[in-house]
Amino acid sequence: MGRLQKNIPSLALLSALILIWEVWCRVGEISKTILPAPSDIMSALFSYRGIIAVHTVQTLEETFVGLFFAALLGVSVAFALYLFPRARTAVYPMLVLSQTIPMIALAPLLLIWFGFDLLPKVIIVVLYCFFPISVALTDALSGAQEDHVELLKSMKASQLQILRYVRLPAALPAFFSGLRISVTYAITGAIVGEYVGAYRGLGVFMQTSANSHAIALVFAALVVVAIVTMLLLALVSTAENIFVPWKT
């Protein structure tokens, strides 16, 4: 109930913007091929719900698989940089450099190398998403409170015990913050891969709809993307409440 009350201002603002959009399209008699009204978008979403569902399932598969491997890679890189601090000065700039490569330019190469199936889209999602996780977790592992670390050292604790009982619990909030950022990138990464080349997915659906000037269907797909992203964020927040109860 408290969380719902906290979101009331955002919901009210969103409702007002949708109402203004609807009235503007109706009063201004704006063509549906230019800017459809929200009611037209919802009607298109309902009419094509079966087709959109098929494309959504494909995009979700790419998203979940990509997120899993992005989290795995991000955590592995973070622990490697923590355990081998001398390697951090060499590896960290490479991580930053990896984010300067435009994925829309890399996607065609991945399709040439790996084909039009699931793998190239998963790789794109991983490249989009692992960086926030690895950076946030790396900084958090090194930034644990030193008085807690010194206390365990005075009790003859090993580095593994210090990592388990101090550094890792302290780093969990940062991990979930990085994961939350990655979730917002994940579907975008999957759609980028689908735009370049795929058999199905929301990216393919939006591209074919735009080519057919069915702009309402493009917006319907965007609504689905927004809803799915919000659900994924809610899933991450739920997991954070379970594994980091002291933060709530």
Beta strands, then each sheet from edge to edge (+ up, - down):
end
